[in-house]
């Protein structure tokens, strides 16, 4: 049997607790926070670019156009 407990903490209180953690746990916390931010950004990007009008042929054509533009600029 587990009990759920909710505690209201300010950012400064959380920061104070984090500063008391050993270095290894701080690194682990940092990695977890980075993953969360990256996941949120990726989800937001995927949502923005989600479309039924985009297919592999359109993507391939655009990639080839950009490659050609880069190649042309490097020749000059």
Jmol script that loads the backbone (N, CA, C; Angstrom):
load data "model"
ATOM      1  N   UNK A   1       0.846  -1.178   0.000  1.00  0.00           N
ATOM      2  CA  UNK A   1       0.000   0.000   0.000  1.00  0.00           C
ATOM      3  C   UNK A   1       0.885   1.232   0.000  1.00  0.00           C
ATOM      4  N   UNK A   2       0.616   2.164  -0.895  1.00  0.00           N
ATOM      5  CA  UNK A   2       1.415   3.375  -0.955  1.00  0.00           C
ATOM      6  C   UNK A   2       0.527   4.587  -0.710  1.00  0.00           C
ATOM      7  N   UNK A   3       1.161   5.618  -0.236  1.00  0.00           N
ATOM      8  CA  UNK A   3       0.450   6.847   0.056  1.00  0.00           C
ATOM      9  C   UNK A   3       0.999   7.946  -0.829  1.00  0.00           C
ATOM     10  N   UNK A   4       0.110   8.670  -1.502  1.00  0.00           N
ATOM     11  CA  UNK A   4       0.530   9.791  -2.335  1.00  0.00           C
ATOM     12  C   UNK A   4       0.599  11.028  -1.462  1.00  0.00           C
ATOM     13  N   UNK A   5       1.649  11.779  -1.664  1.00  0.00           N
ATOM     14  CA  UNK A   5       1.862  12.987  -0.879  1.00  0.00           C
ATOM     15  C   UNK A   5       2.196  14.122  -1.820  1.00  0.00           C
ATOM     16  N   UNK A   6       1.529  15.238  -1.664  1.00  0.00           N
ATOM     17  CA  UNK A   6       1.808  16.396  -2.499  1.00  0.00           C
ATOM     18  C   UNK A   6       2.352  17.508  -1.609  1.00  0.00           C
ATOM     19  N   UNK A   7       3.494  18.053  -2.035  1.00  0.00           N
ATOM     20  CA  UNK A   7       4.143  19.121  -1.277  1.00  0.00           C
ATOM     21  C   UNK A   7       4.340  20.303  -2.210  1.00  0.00           C
ATOM     22  N   UNK A   8       3.936  21.481  -1.775  1.00  0.00           N
ATOM     23  CA  UNK A   8       4.170  22.689  -2.547  1.00  0.00           C
ATOM     24  C   UNK A   8       5.548  23.238  -2.193  1.00  0.00           C
ATOM     25  N   UNK A   9       6.419  23.311  -3.202  1.00  0.00           N
ATOM     26  CA  UNK A   9       7.767  23.823  -3.009  1.00  0.00           C
ATOM     27  C   UNK A   9       8.018  24.955  -3.984  1.00  0.00           C
ATOM     28  N   UNK A  10       8.776  25.921  -3.558  1.00  0.00           N
ATOM     29  CA  UNK A  10       9.172  26.998  -4.461  1.00  0.00           C
ATOM     30  C   UNK A  10      10.374  26.522  -5.273  1.00  0.00           C
ATOM     31  N   UNK A  11      10.659  27.249  -6.323  1.00  0.00           N
ATOM     32  CA  UNK A  11      11.828  26.921  -7.134  1.00  0.00           C
ATOM     33  C   UNK A  11      13.097  26.983  -6.291  1.00  0.00           C
ATOM     34  N   UNK A  12      13.202  27.999  -5.448  1.00  0.00           N
ATOM     35  CA  UNK A  12      14.394  28.141  -4.601  1.00  0.00           C
ATOM     36  C   UNK A  12      14.546  26.964  -3.642  1.00  0.00           C
ATOM     37  N   UNK A  13      13.437  26.442  -3.136  1.00  0.00           N
ATOM     38  CA  UNK A  13      13.516  25.278  -2.254  1.00  0.00           C
ATOM     39  C   UNK A  13      13.993  24.050  -3.022  1.00  0.00           C
ATOM     40  N   UNK A  14      13.474  23.875  -4.215  1.00  0.00           N
ATOM     41  CA  UNK A  14      13.909  22.747  -5.044  1.00  0.00           C
ATOM     42  C   UNK A  14      15.381  22.879  -5.385  1.00  0.00           C
ATOM     43  N   UNK A  15      15.790  24.081  -5.760  1.00  0.00           N
ATOM     44  CA  UNK A  15      17.187  24.332  -6.096  1.00  0.00           C
ATOM     45  C   UNK A  15      18.090  24.019  -4.900  1.00  0.00           C
ATOM     46  N   UNK A  16      17.658  24.386  -3.721  1.00  0.00           N
ATOM     47  CA  UNK A  16      18.426  24.113  -2.511  1.00  0.00           C
ATOM     48  C   UNK A  16      18.591  22.610  -2.294  1.00  0.00           C
ATOM     49  N   UNK A  17      17.530  21.863  -2.516  1.00  0.00           N
ATOM     50  CA  UNK A  17      17.594  20.403  -2.362  1.00  0.00           C
ATOM     51  C   UNK A  17      18.523  19.807  -3.415  1.00  0.00           C
ATOM     52  N   UNK A  18      18.410  20.269  -4.651  1.00  0.00           N
ATOM     53  CA  UNK A  18      19.248  19.746  -5.736  1.00  0.00           C
ATOM     54  C   UNK A  18      20.723  20.008  -5.449  1.00  0.00           C
ATOM     55  N   UNK A  19      21.031  21.169  -4.920  1.00  0.00           N
ATOM     56  CA  UNK A  19      22.426  21.497  -4.609  1.00  0.00           C
ATOM     57  C   UNK A  19      23.010  20.578  -3.541  1.00  0.00           C
ATOM     58  N   UNK A  20      22.156  19.941  -2.766  1.00  0.00           N
ATOM     59  CA  UNK A  20      22.624  19.033  -1.720  1.00  0.00           C
ATOM     60  C   UNK A  20      22.882  17.618  -2.253  1.00  0.00           C
ATOM     61  N   UNK A  21      22.446  17.353  -3.462  1.00  0.00           N
ATOM     62  CA  UNK A  21      22.647  16.024  -4.046  1.00  0.00           C
ATOM     63  C   UNK A  21      24.115  15.773  -4.353  1.00  0.00           C
ATOM     64  N   UNK A  22      24.524  14.511  -4.300  1.00  0.00           N
ATOM     65  CA  UNK A  22      25.877  14.177  -4.743  1.00  0.00           C
ATOM     66  C   UNK A  22      26.012  14.440  -6.246  1.00  0.00           C
ATOM     67  N   UNK A  23      27.238  14.647  -6.681  1.00  0.00           N
ATOM     68  CA  UNK A  23      27.520  15.002  -8.076  1.00  0.00           C
ATOM     69  C   UNK A  23      26.885  14.010  -9.054  1.00  0.00           C
ATOM     70  N   UNK A  24      26.976  12.734  -8.770  1.00  0.00           N
ATOM     71  CA  UNK A  24      26.458  11.702  -9.673  1.00  0.00           C
ATOM     72  C   UNK A  24      24.945  11.835  -9.852  1.00  0.00           C
ATOM     73  N   UNK A  25      24.242  12.132  -8.769  1.00  0.00           N
ATOM     74  CA  UNK A  25      22.789  12.289  -8.860  1.00  0.00           C
ATOM     75  C   UNK A  25      22.416  13.594  -9.563  1.00  0.00           C
ATOM     76  N   UNK A  26      23.242  14.616  -9.408  1.00  0.00           N
ATOM     77  CA  UNK A  26      23.001  15.865 -10.141  1.00  0.00           C
ATOM     78  C   UNK A  26      23.122  15.619 -11.643  1.00  0.00           C
ATOM     79  N   UNK A  27      24.129  14.846 -12.037  1.00  0.00           N
ATOM     80  CA  UNK A  27      24.312  14.516 -13.449  1.00  0.00           C
ATOM     81  C   UNK A  27      23.127  13.719 -13.987  1.00  0.00           C
ATOM     82  N   UNK A  28      22.654  12.768 -13.191  1.00  0.00           N
ATOM     83  CA  UNK A  28      21.507  11.963 -13.594  1.00  0.00           C
ATOM     84  C   UNK A  28      20.265  12.841 -13.739  1.00  0.00           C
ATOM     85  N   UNK A  29      20.061  13.752 -12.814  1.00  0.00           N
ATOM     86  CA  UNK A  29      18.928  14.678 -12.882  1.00  0.00           C
ATOM     87  C   UNK A  29      19.030  15.562 -14.126  1.00  0.00           C
ATOM     88  N   UNK A  30      20.227  16.044 -14.398  1.00  0.00           N
ATOM     89  CA  UNK A  30      20.450  16.880 -15.584  1.00  0.00           C
ATOM     90  C   UNK A  30      20.077  16.128 -16.855  1.00  0.00           C
ATOM     91  N   UNK A  31      20.507  14.878 -16.951  1.00  0.00           N
ATOM     92  CA  UNK A  31      20.200  14.071 -18.138  1.00  0.00           C
ATOM     93  C   UNK A  31      18.693  13.853 -18.275  1.00  0.00           C
ATOM     94  N   UNK A  32      18.017  13.609 -17.175  1.00  0.00           N
ATOM     95  CA  UNK A  32      16.570  13.411 -17.219  1.00  0.00           C
ATOM     96  C   UNK A  32      15.854  14.686 -17.670  1.00  0.00           C
ATOM     97  N   UNK A  33      16.292  15.819 -17.156  1.00  0.00           N
ATOM     98  CA  UNK A  33      15.681  17.096 -17.554  1.00  0.00           C
ATOM     99  C   UNK A  33      15.945  17.387 -19.024  1.00  0.00           C
ATOM    100  N   UNK A  34      17.157  17.088 -19.493  1.00  0.00           N
ATOM    101  CA  UNK A  34      17.476  17.293 -20.906  1.00  0.00           C
ATOM    102  C   UNK A  34      16.603  16.413 -21.794  1.00  0.00           C
ATOM    103  N   UNK A  35      16.405  15.164 -21.390  1.00  0.00           N
ATOM    104  CA  UNK A  35      15.553  14.258 -22.164  1.00  0.00           C
ATOM    105  C   UNK A  35      14.137  14.793 -22.256  1.00  0.00           C
ATOM    106  N   UNK A  36      13.654  15.306 -21.135  1.00  0.00           N
ATOM    107  CA  UNK A  36      12.299  15.844 -21.102  1.00  0.00           C
ATOM    108  C   UNK A  36      12.156  17.033 -22.048  1.00  0.00           C
ATOM    109  N   UNK A  37      13.141  17.905 -22.040  1.00  0.00           N
ATOM    110  CA  UNK A  37      13.107  19.085 -22.916  1.00  0.00           C
ATOM    111  C   UNK A  37      13.208  18.653 -24.372  1.00  0.00           C
ATOM    112  N   UNK A  38      14.108  17.737 -24.665  1.00  0.00           N
ATOM    113  CA  UNK A  38      14.275  17.258 -26.040  1.00  0.00           C
ATOM    114  C   UNK A  38      13.003  16.575 -26.522  1.00  0.00           C
ATOM    115  N   UNK A  39      12.404  15.739 -25.674  1.00  0.00           N
ATOM    116  CA  UNK A  39      11.161  15.069 -26.054  1.00  0.00           C
ATOM    117  C   UNK A  39      10.055  16.078 -26.341  1.00  0.00           C
ATOM    118  N   UNK A  40       9.964  17.103 -25.509  1.00  0.00           N
ATOM    119  CA  UNK A  40       8.922  18.120 -25.700  1.00  0.00           C
ATOM    120  C   UNK A  40       9.145  18.879 -27.003  1.00  0.00           C
ATOM    121  N   UNK A  41      10.402  19.244 -27.272  1.00  0.00           N
ATOM    122  CA  UNK A  41      10.707  19.970 -28.510  1.00  0.00           C
ATOM    123  C   UNK A  41      10.436  19.101 -29.730  1.00  0.00           C
ATOM    124  N   UNK A  42      10.828  17.830 -29.658  1.00  0.00           N
ATOM    125  CA  UNK A  42      10.605  16.926 -30.783  1.00  0.00           C
ATOM    126  C   UNK A  42       9.112  16.731 -31.028  1.00  0.00           C
ATOM    127  N   UNK A  43       8.360  16.546 -29.970  1.00  0.00           N
ATOM    128  CA  UNK A  43       6.912  16.382 -30.114  1.00  0.00           C
ATOM    129  C   UNK A  43       6.289  17.619 -30.747  1.00  0.00           C
ATOM    130  N   UNK A  44       6.734  18.787 -30.317  1.00  0.00           N
ATOM    131  CA  UNK A  44       6.211  20.033 -30.870  1.00  0.00           C
ATOM    132  C   UNK A  44       6.553  20.142 -32.360  1.00  0.00           C
ATOM    133  N   UNK A  45       7.790  19.790 -32.721  1.00  0.00           N
ATOM    134  CA  UNK A  45       8.196  19.843 -34.128  1.00  0.00           C
ATOM    135  C   UNK A  45       7.389  18.863 -34.971  1.00  0.00           C
ATOM    136  N   UNK A  46       7.229  17.658 -34.462  1.00  0.00           N
ATOM    137  CA  UNK A  46       6.469  16.666 -35.215  1.00  0.00           C
ATOM    138  C   UNK A  46       5.023  17.114 -35.408  1.00  0.00           C
ATOM    139  N   UNK A  47       4.465  17.737 -34.404  1.00  0.00           N
ATOM    140  CA  UNK A  47       3.093  18.234 -34.507  1.00  0.00           C
ATOM    141  C   UNK A  47       2.998  19.347 -35.549  1.00  0.00           C
ATOM    142  N   UNK A  48       4.001  20.226 -35.565  1.00  0.00           N
ATOM    143  CA  UNK A  48       4.015  21.335 -36.521  1.00  0.00           C
ATOM    144  C   UNK A  48       4.108  20.811 -37.959  1.00  0.00           C
ATOM    145  N   UNK A  49       4.951  19.804 -38.172  1.00  0.00           N
ATOM    146  CA  UNK A  49       5.208  19.321 -39.532  1.00  0.00           C
ATOM    147  C   UNK A  49       4.270  18.195 -39.972  1.00  0.00           C
ATOM    148  N   UNK A  50       3.383  17.777 -39.102  1.00  0.00           N
ATOM    149  CA  UNK A  50       2.467  16.690 -39.454  1.00  0.00           C
ATOM    150  C   UNK A  50       1.516  17.150 -40.552  1.00  0.00           C
ATOM    151  N   UNK A  51       1.521  16.398 -41.627  1.00  0.00           N
ATOM    152  CA  UNK A  51       0.651  16.734 -42.758  1.00  0.00           C
ATOM    153  C   UNK A  51       0.406  15.477 -43.587  1.00  0.00           C
ATOM    154  N   UNK A  52      -0.697  15.450 -44.262  1.00  0.00           N
ATOM    155  CA  UNK A  52      -1.005  14.330 -45.157  1.00  0.00           C
ATOM    156  C   UNK A  52      -0.513  14.615 -46.570  1.00  0.00           C
ATOM    157  N   UNK A  53      -0.087  15.854 -46.802  1.00  0.00           N
ATOM    158  CA  UNK A  53       0.321  16.268 -48.136  1.00  0.00           C
ATOM    159  C   UNK A  53       1.795  15.980 -48.431  1.00  0.00           C
ATOM    160  N   UNK A  54       2.544  15.554 -47.431  1.00  0.00           N
ATOM    161  CA  UNK A  54       3.976  15.346 -47.589  1.00  0.00           C
ATOM    162  C   UNK A  54       4.270  13.855 -47.753  1.00  0.00           C
ATOM    163  N   UNK A  55       4.922  13.508 -48.854  1.00  0.00           N
ATOM    164  CA  UNK A  55       5.291  12.114 -49.070  1.00  0.00           C
ATOM    165  C   UNK A  55       6.789  12.027 -49.352  1.00  0.00           C
ATOM    166  N   UNK A  56       7.306  10.828 -49.456  1.00  0.00           N
ATOM    167  CA  UNK A  56       8.743  10.618 -49.625  1.00  0.00           C
ATOM    168  C   UNK A  56       9.243  11.231 -50.934  1.00  0.00           C
ATOM    169  N   UNK A  57       8.437  11.227 -51.961  1.00  0.00           N
ATOM    170  CA  UNK A  57       8.848  11.811 -53.239  1.00  0.00           C
ATOM    171  C   UNK A  57       9.041  13.328 -53.112  1.00  0.00           C
ATOM    172  N   UNK A  58       8.130  13.988 -52.420  1.00  0.00           N
ATOM    173  CA  UNK A  58       8.242  15.428 -52.200  1.00  0.00           C
ATOM    174  C   UNK A  58       9.488  15.744 -51.385  1.00  0.00           C
ATOM    175  N   UNK A  59       9.729  14.952 -50.365  1.00  0.00           N
ATOM    176  CA  UNK A  59      10.916  15.161 -49.522  1.00  0.00           C
ATOM    177  C   UNK A  59      12.180  14.961 -50.343  1.00  0.00           C
ATOM    178  N   UNK A  60      12.223  13.891 -51.118  1.00  0.00           N
ATOM    179  CA  UNK A  60      13.395  13.588 -51.946  1.00  0.00           C
ATOM    180  C   UNK A  60      13.653  14.712 -52.947  1.00  0.00           C
ATOM    181  N   UNK A  61      12.609  15.191 -53.593  1.00  0.00           N
ATOM    182  CA  UNK A  61      12.765  16.291 -54.549  1.00  0.00           C
ATOM    183  C   UNK A  61      13.346  17.531 -53.867  1.00  0.00           C
ATOM    184  N   UNK A  62      12.825  17.858 -52.699  1.00  0.00           N
ATOM    185  CA  UNK A  62      13.306  19.043 -51.986  1.00  0.00           C
ATOM    186  C   UNK A  62      14.764  18.871 -51.550  1.00  0.00           C
ATOM    187  N   UNK A  63      15.116  17.702 -51.073  1.00  0.00           N
ATOM    188  CA  UNK A  63      16.507  17.430 -50.682  1.00  0.00           C
ATOM    189  C   UNK A  63      17.426  17.601 -51.882  1.00  0.00           C
ATOM    190  N   UNK A  64      17.026  17.072 -53.022  1.00  0.00           N
ATOM    191  CA  UNK A  64      17.845  17.197 -54.229  1.00  0.00           C
ATOM    192  C   UNK A  64      17.968  18.656 -54.672  1.00  0.00           C
ATOM    193  N   UNK A  65      16.900  19.428 -54.548  1.00  0.00           N
ATOM    194  CA  UNK A  65      16.961  20.850 -54.892  1.00  0.00           C
ATOM    195  C   UNK A  65      17.946  21.594 -53.994  1.00  0.00           C
ATOM    196  N   UNK A  66      17.885  21.326 -52.725  1.00  0.00           N
ATOM    197  CA  UNK A  66      18.790  21.993 -51.780  1.00  0.00           C
ATOM    198  C   UNK A  66      20.225  21.571 -52.046  1.00  0.00           C
ATOM    199  N   UNK A  67      20.436  20.299 -52.294  1.00  0.00           N
ATOM    200  CA  UNK A  67      21.792  19.823 -52.604  1.00  0.00           C
ATOM    201  C   UNK A  67      22.340  20.527 -53.850  1.00  0.00           C
ATOM    202  N   UNK A  68      21.492  20.666 -54.836  1.00  0.00           N
ATOM    203  CA  UNK A  68      21.922  21.327 -56.071  1.00  0.00           C
ATOM    204  C   UNK A  68      22.272  22.790 -55.809  1.00  0.00           C
ATOM    205  N   UNK A  69      21.464  23.475 -55.019  1.00  0.00           N
ATOM    206  CA  UNK A  69      21.746  24.874 -54.674  1.00  0.00           C
ATOM    207  C   UNK A  69      23.084  24.996 -53.946  1.00  0.00           C
ATOM    208  N   UNK A  70      23.329  24.103 -53.011  1.00  0.00           N
ATOM    209  CA  UNK A  70      24.601  24.128 -52.272  1.00  0.00           C
ATOM    210  C   UNK A  70      25.760  23.868 -53.224  1.00  0.00           C
ATOM    211  N   UNK A  71      25.603  22.877 -54.114  1.00  0.00           N
ATOM    212  CA  UNK A  71      26.640  22.551 -55.085  1.00  0.00           C
ATOM    213  C   UNK A  71      26.915  23.746 -56.004  1.00  0.00           C
ATOM    214  N   UNK A  72      25.859  24.389 -56.472  1.00  0.00           N
ATOM    215  CA  UNK A  72      26.024  25.546 -57.365  1.00  0.00           C
ATOM    216  C   UNK A  72      26.741  26.690 -56.658  1.00  0.00           C
ATOM    217  N   UNK A  73      26.427  26.920 -55.406  1.00  0.00           N
ATOM    218  CA  UNK A  73      27.088  28.007 -54.651  1.00  0.00           C
ATOM    219  C   UNK A  73      28.572  27.690 -54.441  1.00  0.00           C
ATOM    220  N   UNK A  74      28.912  26.455 -54.249  1.00  0.00           N
ATOM    221  CA  UNK A  74      30.316  26.083 -54.012  1.00  0.00           C
ATOM    222  C   UNK A  74      31.142  26.178 -55.279  1.00  0.00           C
ATOM    223  N   UNK A  75      30.526  26.050 -56.432  1.00  0.00           N
ATOM    224  CA  UNK A  75      31.237  26.140 -57.708  1.00  0.00           C
ATOM    225  C   UNK A  75      31.661  27.586 -57.987  1.00  0.00           C
ATOM    226  N   UNK A  76      30.921  28.564 -57.476  1.00  0.00           N
ATOM    227  CA  UNK A  76      31.199  29.972 -57.780  1.00  0.00           C
ATOM    228  C   UNK A  76      32.124  30.545 -56.804  1.00  0.00           C
TER     229      UNK A  76
END
end "model"
wireframe off; spacefill off
backbone 0.3
color backbone group
